[in-house]
Amino acid sequence: MESDTTIRRIKSYSTQNKSSHENNDTEVQYGNNGYGNAKKKPEVSLFLLNEGVATLLVTVFILVLWGLVHLSLQQLVIGKSTGEFNAVRARRHLESITRVGPRPVGSPENEVLTVNYLLDQIAHIQSETSAGLHTISVDIQRPTGSFSIDFLGGFTSYYDRVTNIAVKLEPKAGAQHLMLANCHFDSVANSPGASDDAVSCAVMLEVLHSLANLSSPLKHGVVFLFNGAEENVLQASHGFITQHPWAKQVRAFVNLEAAGVGGKEVVFQTGPENPWLVQAYVHAAKHPFASVVGQEVFQSGIIPSDTDFRIYRDFGNIPGIDLAFIENGFIYHTKYDTPDRILTDSIQRAGDNILAVLKHLVMSEMLADSSDYRHGNMVFFDLLGVVVVAYPAQVGTIINYMAAMATFLYLAKKCSLPSNVGGRYIWELAYAVGVVVLGWFVTLLSVLIVALLVTLMGRSMFWYNHFYASICLYGAAATGKMVLIHTLAKNLYYGNVRRMELGELFFDVSLLLWCCALVYLTQQGLCSAYVPMLMVVFPLITKVLLTQEFKQRGASLKYSVLYQLGLALPYVHLMFLIWVVFEIFTPILGRSGTEIPPDVVLASLVTVATILLSSFFLHFIYLSRGTKWILAGLGTIFTVMLILVSFGLFFPYTADPSSPRPKRVFLQHTTRTFHGLDGSVEKTDSGLWINSFDYTGMSHITPYVPEINETIRTRCQDNLPFCGFPWFLPVKFLVKKNWYLPAPEVSPKSPLEFRLLSKKETEWGTVKMTFEAKGPSHMSLYLMPHPGAKLSSWSFGDGNPRFDLSGEYFIFYSHGLDAPAWNFWFEIQPPSSPEPSSAEGMISVAISSHYFFGEDQKTPMLESMLQRFPNWAFPSSWVSTYQMYRY
């Protein structure tokens, strides 16, 4: 009975006044707490927001803050440069390195031309500074080794005589402790690799020049490592940190990388657990740009990439800072990654930052024994690139719980008011939370249905070259659905409850939900909890300061403007983080394989962004006199965009030189040979093996190359190692749609030679098999034990076989110049009892060769096919072979 009475009290607003306050700018008096105070107060003028004014205020607020984010991103160099770093000279280095073309490992361009250029420049710096306070030592390292990492599910790498150029700068009296600066000068095949990572090596050359010319001696030394095998899954850095004698003196490192082309370099990884490195960056960097959110997202593994940071952290056990260019990832690892796309200001800001941070660290006492300063993680983030905020995670935990306590006290005070009869406020708060959460779920479901519809219509990735079209379609759908849900709740569920009550109630809901996120992330030990902390503290303070204004005049224009000003700082930072998410993930969706519908991912990201941005504006729906025009406008935008998308007016790709958005396609002209148990050839074939690295497959290519169509689609043959195809990386679980067009046999001038050297039983019941392979600089080995058999040990890494997501074993091999034959072994445990497949042997072994450069890289048919591809496609191509054996 009590609850029925309470509900009647909530809905007791006189129906005779309903029509009057729907059509006027005022409402009747608003109680002291806004939740139905029983005492009659003198009436005051309380405003409801005009629908057009509410829309304009929120729209202008979002657009202004979004403009500030983009303005800050365009300001590459803040303030005047000190002149210590010469970006013009660094650009000359960049152009010289990239002039030789693509630099895959093992190629003369990588192992000879680039190495000679770097050595010449280092020798020039040596001679120029020989009379100074420092000495420069140079060592060319050609390491051989192997290791396993948890990359793409499981990955083993073997390298032989890859190239490192290690340059040690130290005081003439010597240095006991060293700082490491790392870049890589190799590139992927078919890409000049200007941003990834020639520009970093150019910056490092100039930083070396500047530090060598300092007028005061360094306290510690610096090793500048120009590593020549990073694109082969981090091989050269492993060779340095595990084998080079200087590595034992390294106490910390700075790694320069790229996931895009140009723009600002962002600190996206630090540590582990060495906050003094973050403090050094905050103190020294001239143009700070950093985010602990990026660090935690990257280290979560949801971004399919890795850097040398992992090697130094995992195999060297040393802390570091990872920096990377992230803008314009659409042309990362393509032919468009050229020096002209990297602004001189971008080089200047990177050089200013790296030089300042290195100078600070090599003059710091902390570098001598960094373990003394290892005390947990750091919370760090920048505000529009102007200033970096950083504090220890322990301090962050205290601040977060204080913010949560303040929210609890704010809400508890409302629960203690006399109007909270029978827990009325608590129940209404719980109901409102249910409305909001239900609204999220329905909104996400609705937008995903739209995304699936777009995918089924064959219009997937329409936004790849028209990003804001996705905002107009998915953003309008998400916003419109949320507005509709809360409009229905206002009119149908809450009925005649006073608007001011509802506005106050739904502000409290948003505050409570952000507080829940704050407590959860803090309990999980995530430094990213600072984001909900900002989204709790600033709105709470703003609401408290505006309490009297809201009580006296309601949702007046003055209140609304001041309210938005109070939200500006947390919202502008939230928008920056949203920009980072889209800047990174939108290009990634163009190379994420054929199995993940990218529209579903992007639609989800847009919806989540809409939910986050709308959180403290939901109560405006309840403070507005109506929403019909808002819904009509959003519905019109959505309908028009859906029609335009369905008619294919937004083509995903472009070859526009100012902003290319290429479609990535891999073509291998390959010959496959399959051997039986007795070693005889059972089958051989040749063809063009074609992979699309995005979801649209070959649908856009077929009109230009009719032979590449659905009739030549090939399926994975599960009984063959890695489907019977020469995979370069273990990504078959991402790229399951493949095309195989019959073609003439390939005949490389340096063919792969593979043979079994020995096969013997061990005294512990396994069979040990030893092999030898000799071939090009890149090979892949695939091992597939048959049912009942199991690999027990091998000659790679730590000796423990590590399989990938499919349960097979992938070993990637590369070598530099003049490498000997590759010898390896493994032991296999035979089935304990005969299996039905025992007639096929214990294991299938396959090896593929990849010709990424030189005269063996191309064939007449491959070149002919490449010329037929449209100019908006980037077909990366090479020759390969695949040989499979059973034992």
Order of alpha helices (4+ residues) and beta strands (2+ residues): alpha-alpha-beta-beta-alpha-alpha-alpha-beta-beta-beta-beta-beta-alpha-beta-alpha-beta-beta-alpha-alpha-alpha-beta-alpha-beta-beta-alpha-alpha-alpha-alpha-alpha-alpha-alpha-alpha-alpha-alpha-alpha-beta-beta-beta-beta-beta-beta-beta-beta-beta-beta-beta-alpha-beta
